[in-house]
Amino acid sequence: MAEPLLAARGLNKQFRSGNQPVSVLSDLALQLGRGESLALTGRSGSGKSTLLNILCGLEQPDSGRIRVLDEIFDSGKPAGSSQVEARWAQLRRQQVGVVFQEANLMPALSLLDNVRLRARLAGRSEDPCRDWLERLGIGELAGRYPDQVSGGQRQRAALAMVFAMNPALILADEPTGSLDRHTAEAVTRQLFELQARHCCALILATHDAELATRCTHHLDLGHQPEA
Ligand SMILES: Nc1ncnc2c1ncn2[C@@H]1O[C@H](COP(=O)(O)OP(=O)(O)OP(=O)(O)O)[C@@H](O)[C@H]1O
């Protein structure tokens, strides 16, 4: 069997609430291959965003091992933290596209220039950038700045950025959460089409049960063992 693109095991994460440790992830394991998709579900506060943050290196687990492509991050073998951060940053630039609840756009750049910058940083062509904005229904807003568009339009621009970088792995946190039903359906279609066409892996955190059924795998964080 081909090696999975992403593999994680023994992931643990606690936060503190006052003096009390609160376990969010407990001995969690997952793996995902090219062309596969995983729906992350669970009640609010069950750890979906925390897990996505850990899987792209924006947050550190207390323990555990993660492999993304050829990069291995093992809490049992600590490297210098700046070296670890640099490896994660390189992955996020070229191989791991993230679409989080707060769209991460550069405020001083137009939507189109945000998408172009993302493509350039990933070493991809800038030619299809305008087309991605068109396909996500915000082509006429290409010259606007992020503070001149709505939250849902910023979220679509963030998706265009991920599509333009053509990553091996996409991590999306409620990517259609702030969109109306019609737009959400169009954006979801694009997301799954892109994933199928480029055979990338997709992890989607969602409260939408119908959306979760479209993924090839399902992990309900609400069913993790209690600490
Ligand atoms: N930096 C932090 N410090 C303390 N607690 C935190 C921190 N980040 C998250 N938490 C807590 O960890 C738990 C998991 O949060 P997380 O955002 O991962 O949940 P979620 O499943 O994504 O929720 P939602 O569906 O509401 O987005 C919550 O109880 C949250 O309050």
The ligand as an SDF file (V2000), in Angstrom:
LIG
                    3D

 31 33  0  0  0  0  0  0  0  0999 V2000
   -5.3290   28.8210   23.4460 N   0  0  0  0  0  0  0  0  0  0  0  0
   -6.2620   28.2020   24.2000 C   0  0  0  0  0  0  0  0  0  0  0  0
   -6.2170   28.2790   25.5480 N   0  0  0  0  0  0  0  0  0  0  0  0
   -7.1130   27.6220   26.3090 C   0  0  0  0  0  0  0  0  0  0  0  0
   -8.1100   26.8600   25.8170 N   0  0  0  0  0  0  0  0  0  0  0  0
   -8.1930   26.7570   24.4840 C   0  0  0  0  0  0  0  0  0  0  0  0
   -7.2900   27.4160   23.6020 C   0  0  0  0  0  0  0  0  0  0  0  0
   -7.6330   27.1140   22.3230 N   0  0  0  0  0  0  0  0  0  0  0  0
   -8.7120   26.3090   22.4210 C   0  0  0  0  0  0  0  0  0  0  0  0
   -9.0460   26.1120   23.7000 N   0  0  0  0  0  0  0  0  0  0  0  0
  -10.1470   25.2640   24.1840 C   0  0  0  0  0  0  0  0  0  0  0  0
   -9.9670   23.9770   23.6140 O   0  0  0  0  0  0  0  0  0  0  0  0
  -11.2270   23.4270   23.2690 C   0  0  0  0  0  0  0  0  0  0  0  0
  -11.2300   23.0640   21.7860 C   0  0  0  0  0  0  0  0  0  0  0  0
  -11.2860   24.2670   21.0030 O   0  0  0  0  0  0  0  0  0  0  0  0
  -11.4150   24.2120   19.4190 P   0  0  0  0  0  0  0  0  0  0  0  0
  -11.4310   25.6200   18.9520 O   0  0  0  0  0  0  0  0  0  0  0  0
  -10.3760   23.3070   18.9040 O   0  0  0  0  0  0  0  0  0  0  0  0
  -12.8570   23.5390   19.2470 O   0  0  0  0  0  0  0  0  0  0  0  0
  -13.7480   23.3470   17.9320 P   0  0  0  0  0  0  0  0  0  0  0  0
  -14.2150   21.9320   17.9460 O   0  0  0  0  0  0  0  0  0  0  0  0
  -12.9940   23.8160   16.7420 O   0  0  0  0  0  0  0  0  0  0  0  0
  -14.9530   24.3280   18.2250 O   0  0  0  0  0  0  0  0  0  0  0  0
  -15.9590   25.1050   17.2040 P   0  0  0  0  0  0  0  0  0  0  0  0
  -16.7860   24.0220   16.5490 O   0  0  0  0  0  0  0  0  0  0  0  0
  -16.7600   25.9560   18.1390 O   0  0  0  0  0  0  0  0  0  0  0  0
  -15.1030   25.8930   16.2430 O   0  0  0  0  0  0  0  0  0  0  0  0
  -12.2890   24.4480   23.6630 C   0  0  0  0  0  0  0  0  0  0  0  0
  -12.7970   24.1100   24.9220 O   0  0  0  0  0  0  0  0  0  0  0  0
  -11.5070   25.7440   23.7270 C   0  0  0  0  0  0  0  0  0  0  0  0
  -12.0750   26.6190   24.6580 O   0  0  0  0  0  0  0  0  0  0  0  0
  1  2  1  0
  2  3  1  0
  2  7  2  0
  3  4  2  0
  4  5  1  0
  5  6  2  0
  6  7  1  0
  6 10  1  0
  7  8  1  0
  8  9  2  0
  9 10  1  0
 10 11  1  0
 11 12  1  0
 11 30  1  0
 12 13  1  0
 13 14  1  0
 13 28  1  0
 14 15  1  0
 15 16  1  0
 16 17  2  0
 16 18  1  0
 16 19  1  0
 19 20  1  0
 20 21  2  0
 20 22  1  0
 20 23  1  0
 23 24  1  0
 24 25  2  0
 24 26  1  0
 24 27  1  0
 28 29  1  0
 28 30  1  0
 30 31  1  0
M  END
$$$$
